[in-house]
Amino acid sequence: MAKIPATAVAASGLIGGYGVARWTKKRPLGAVALAAAGSLAAYEWNRQAGPRAAAGLTVAYVAAFAGSHPLAKKVGAWPAVFAVAGSVATASWAVTRRVANT
């Protein structure tokens, strides 16, 4: 089975969670998608970089979700979601890459 990087899972969770909530008009469904992707990403972060890195990246994931709401009021919903997804993906890549190369 193909392995999907945690970086992509985390970014997809933020984008997909918002997309599901918006298109179904059911925020709880978006929350399920967001949480499922976040859980899978956290599992992979723990496996790749250890529990401290996983905890930090999970906090970043949740903070990105929360931060997208006030940011959306300034730049719009989709730009805010893409911005925070990119931030989490970059942090994930940096942490897991650094650990993998040591």
Secondary structure, DSSP 8 states (H G I E B T S, - for coil): -----HHHHHHHHHHHHHHHHHHHS-HHHHHHHHHHHHHHHHHHHHHHH-HHHHHHHHHHHHHHHHHHHHHHHHH-HHHHHHHHHHHHHHHHHHHHHHHHT-
